[in-house]
C-alpha cells in the first residue's frame, strides 16, 4: 500500500511509483484519460458505531487491503473475459498498487480518498479512484460505502455499447472489495473486544 498523496516518479524498469507530498493524482490516472470509465457506488450497513468502524479500518493491515483489491480485480477481469473483452497484458498476473489517504472528518461521517492501479510490466493502469466513507446510521449503526470512477483493466473497451459491460465489472469490483472490507472491519472490531475481556 502506498502513502497518500501519491507522487510521480520512475522506479526500476520504468514502473511508475508514488512518493513525496505534492502530487495529487497517480500518473496512470492523468495519462490514461482516453480509457472508458464509469461512476460506481456500493455500500453496506454494519451493526457497529461509526467510531468503532473507523477504528477497525485503521487497524486493518495494508497488505490485507491490497489483497482485497486484488481479489476484486480478479473477479472483474473474469467478468470482462466472459464478455469477450481482450485484456491483453493486464491479466490476473498483474500486481495491484493501492494508496489510501488519512481520514477526513465531515460532520458525522469520515472519508478517505483511495486509488488502486493494476501494475503489469512497465505499465500502471488505473482501476479505481474515489473514496471510502463511514457514516453514522441511527444510534449504533454505520454505513460503510465506497464510490468513485472505475476503469476496466484494458484499453480495448471503448465503444459506447460496451459501457454496460464496464459498469457491470465496476459494480462487481466494488461489491467484492467492500464485502471483504466489511468482514475485515467486523473481525477487527471483535478482536478488540476479545482482547478487552
Secondary structure, DSSP 8 states (H G I E B T S, - for coil): -B-SS---EE-GGG-EE--SSS--S-HHHHH-TTS-EEEEEEEEEESS-HHHHHHHHHHS-HHHHHHHHHHHHHHHHHHHHHTT---TT-STTSEEEEEE---EEETTEEEEEEEEEEEETTEEEEEEEEEEEEEEETTTEEEEEEEEEEE-S-S---SGGGHHHHHHHHHHHHHHHHHHHHHHHHHHHHHHHHHH-
